[in-house]
């Protein structure tokens, strides 16, 4: 392997000093990423576990709270993210075959799709914020004479009731009276927490893709052995996408949605 | 191989020889190839990173020990000798958090794991050297948060961070400390990830899984726990932080949350974490016992698999911390039964160590004394753990000094003694210098006496009903508390002594030579201190790590240092563990 152990510009060697050959290095890099993803599964696993506990305890409240979310944006985002996973996979293939132009194009496509996801996501957060769906304990109306009949007093509960009435939550047999609107805060804590964690992971991923795009422009991937770095970044990206595949049903598809609300 | 051809095959077991002064190491090694500050701070050499961890964890151990002394001094009188109530809470929290997060978890993986896992499997470095350096700095960064939290007002939650102590009712630096735990967790994850990848991918030719030293097995099992349990702690403290910052109720019952859920998630990490702290110590014991009894380990496969067994079963027992905190009775019974199961692999280890000692040619240098202390204290610690794992007795013993004594018997008597054994065993390899035989033996005995005096009375206190974390106690408990504090002082002296004689050995110690203990492990087949890339040429391993029963591995190393023998030929290097010099 000594023959391949130099780049075209004679810079950093392809095989690092502590590896015996390129195969050992490639399989170590791959193995390291899988291990890292295992830790990520446990990391997200903790919050999924907490979500599951509360969802099981308060199914009606979670259903009602989920209804207030916007499944349309989530659907568009799912399409964008799945497509970006596809382009990431094509980038591996391009690096493996040594097609530098296609590699850069595919990395760029992945970046653009990821950024588009974040754009839609920001818009969704903005909408939620406008509707007042922020799980704070702020009191809406301190005056006891104006208390709602059921004793709701948090601003959040007030806002959520408004959104649910607007979406005609009660029309297919569900009763708003069965729902503890204050408890729906818990759902929104998980909504912001889980999507927030996912967004942080996406930002990191996009940053790494940009870095690899810069590397690709500088000819770092000209020695084909280095395709493994694209491969492990794509692995990470697939993982981030996989988390979204779980978030979509847990957060958005729990509620009652109809086409007329979209 | 002319040197080996003349060897006579002598099967008489040989003692560890008396310490002699070896010639100065002339070759360039990892310590002397460069001396600038930056060459240390930016190094990616696993050996230098191990030394940096050594300095850091020793410092934190001193601070954690001082906090412990504050607690012990305060308990001298029934109404608290020196501290206010909130100061007392902060002192024991500082002791617990520093010792667990900043010392016990990183100590052996960070120092001995970093330094010796690659050498023991014949690799040039860790699989990811830069990540290794990063994990040290992540550790340092997390430690800064911790130190700031403790210095600017302290922390009074206990090391467990249970809400509502840590959420609604705490006015101390829970957020800062929580951030510290989160960051330290990532350091632990990265170290574990690196060690797993190294063991899987970097073993030299001939180093099969069945030929790996048992220390490497232990580090592997530890790393699996680090990688699979620590992220859960990270997400748990994140949720705690979200709860505190935004005032939402994930764990707060008045806001529809559930504090028991925090306890489940916390112990899902923190119970396996005690095995992160214990397993490396067990791994060290295998290396030391075999060397100082000049025997192969009794039941290599049983010891290796019991390590994995502890790691696996350790995941399934977290509920035994919560028998009295509101979890279901039947769930408690299940956890109780699973807890009993941990005793099986632990006992396998103790029995195998005893069988290894049986009929061996024992010598009692400092590492061996610490290792024997480990076996005695860990056995007591493990057996008292069964009292606590049985639901009936736990209702009586829960949250008493019995728990404190049990925990310290396993963590200090286990891990601290294991760490000292390992440090003393490998110090000559790490530095090339031999420390004082007399002082090191004295330190081992002092620590053992001090330790027993500290914690044996606490079993009695706990059984009589003295609760943990209380600054006040009935006057009839005072005698036992005074005994315990006296023991803690002796123990403190026992821990301080190594700081002095090990440091002194760097300047005045005899040269240790490559293999002062005449051990058979691969790490002893290279120079002391090891060269930059550990071995001058790629080692090939042909037999197991503990072949003390084979003849003349002692003589072979002697022969290879014969000045008549040209330096280019390293029979011990290419045939590590194979004293016959076969290829």
Interface residues (C-beta under 8 A of the other chain):
Chain A: X16 X17 X18 X20 X24 X27 X28 X31 X32 X35 X36 X38 X39 X40 X42 X43 X44 X45 X46 X47 X49 X50 X53 X54 X58 X135 X136 X137 X180 X182 X183 X185 X186 X189 X193
Chain B: X123 X124 X125 X126 X127 X128 X129 X131 X189 X193 X194 X196 X197 X200 X201 X202 X227 X228 X229 X230 X231 X232 X234 X235 X236 X239 X242 X246 X247 X248 X249 X250 X255 X256 X257 X258 X261 X265 X533 X538
